[in-house]
Amino acid sequence: MKRLMILAITMLLLFFVSACGNSEKTIGSNKGDIIVDIKNNADFDIYSIEIGVYKNEELKATQGSMNADGSKLKKGESLRFELTGNDFNLDGEINLEVVIEKINNERPKEMSFKLENAQQKEYFLEIVGDSITNPDIKVVK
């Protein structure tokens, strides 16, 4: 009986230890992974940022982000977007579209730019401008 109890406890411990392993791959490990870091340096309020990835004028992926409490993004604060190549192939030229919103859902024109061979790269962008109707986005690195 004692041996059976020790065997059961040992098996239970092995089960828990094996469940603690991390089977997820880290960003950048898959062909096509892209990281986009967008910093707010604008002189107007931004509450959310959405990005869209297009290839051959076809939407491949979208992501949006905002503070959990709905507060505005502070000047100098950044939002990070991770796009994995599991969902789409980003060989060649792609277009990245960035849309920002204010609390009243006022939207400026979409800001977009081309990325060549974007896979496994990290991009640092910066939103600048003095009004939501005329924002600009710059590639920092």
ZIDATA-V119818 format. One record per pair of residues at least 12 apart in sequence whose ideal C-beta (glycine too) atoms are under 7 Angstrom apart, sorted by the first residue. I is the first residue (numbers start at 1). J is the second residue. If there is no record, write none. Layout:
i/j
I/J
I/J
//
This chain:
i/j
27/82
28/120
30/84
30/85
30/86
31/85
31/119
31/120
32/85
32/89
32/90
32/119
33/83
33/84
33/85
33/119
33/120
34/83
34/90
34/118
34/119
34/121
35/80
35/82
35/122
36/51
36/81
36/96
36/123
36/125
37/78
37/80
37/122
37/123
37/124
37/125
38/78
38/79
38/98
38/125
38/127
39/76
39/78
39/125
39/126
40/73
40/74
40/75
40/76
40/77
40/127
41/75
41/76
41/126
41/127
41/128
42/127
42/128
42/129
42/135
43/129
43/130
44/129
44/130
44/131
44/132
45/72
45/102
46/72
46/73
46/100
46/127
47/66
47/72
47/73
47/101
47/102
47/103
48/64
48/65
48/66
48/101
49/64
49/65
49/79
49/98
49/100
50/62
50/64
50/99
51/63
51/81
51/96
51/97
51/98
52/97
53/83
53/94
53/96
54/94
54/95
54/97
55/90
55/94
60/88
61/83
61/87
61/88
63/81
65/79
65/81
85/119
90/118
90/119
91/119
92/117
93/114
93/116
94/115
94/118
95/112
95/114
96/112
96/113
96/115
97/110
97/112
98/111
98/137
100/127
100/135
102/132
106/132
108/132
108/133
108/135
111/135
111/136
111/137
123/139
124/140
124/141
125/137
125/138
125/139
125/140
126/138
126/140
//
